[in-house]
Amino acid sequence: MSPPKRNSRYKGNKTMSVVLDEERLYQIILKAVISEKSTVLADKHNQVVFQVKTDASKDEIRQAVEKLFEVKVKNVQVVNVRGKVKRIGKTPGARSSWKKAYVCLQKGQNIDFLGMAAA
């Protein structure tokens, strides 16, 4: 049996592994993805969408969201988004690939990006 990866879960163990250092947690979440689809997900399923570092794991994303926004996370789903091939005139180019995280919050939890709850 090979040893588990760093910051990953054991197959049979339901507990999270080593708590990450705060500096790494602050670097994982790059920005919130605000779109029509993410707004519908937030309203119907209490999910929030973030752009995260490509090397971030689900456990790291969970810990980062719980630490930064002080909410309880139910589960995390990730999607690797491939960069599009684009042209500028005759010159071909490509946008960078990135990782998107769908974070489902527990009932009663909410992240207010616009600061309207204080008003």
C-alpha angles and dihedrals in degrees: 000000000000120000116261121261119262112274093008131119124256112245096241099030119087095197124094120251129237117344109246124236115263095243092061091047092055091052098050100073110062101177144327116263107229111189139131091266094049091048091053090048091050092051099043105030105020091242129145125202123218136178105230138181113285093236095051119117127214092256092051091049091049093051092045094052093046091049099043101040100026095231135126116250121215098191143332130225122188133202127192107220114205117223117249122244108239137176130219102199106308095337114100119217142159137225118233122265116243142182125246123200124203105203117195112205125210120255113286093022121116139172114211109201096174097050093235094135091071093052 
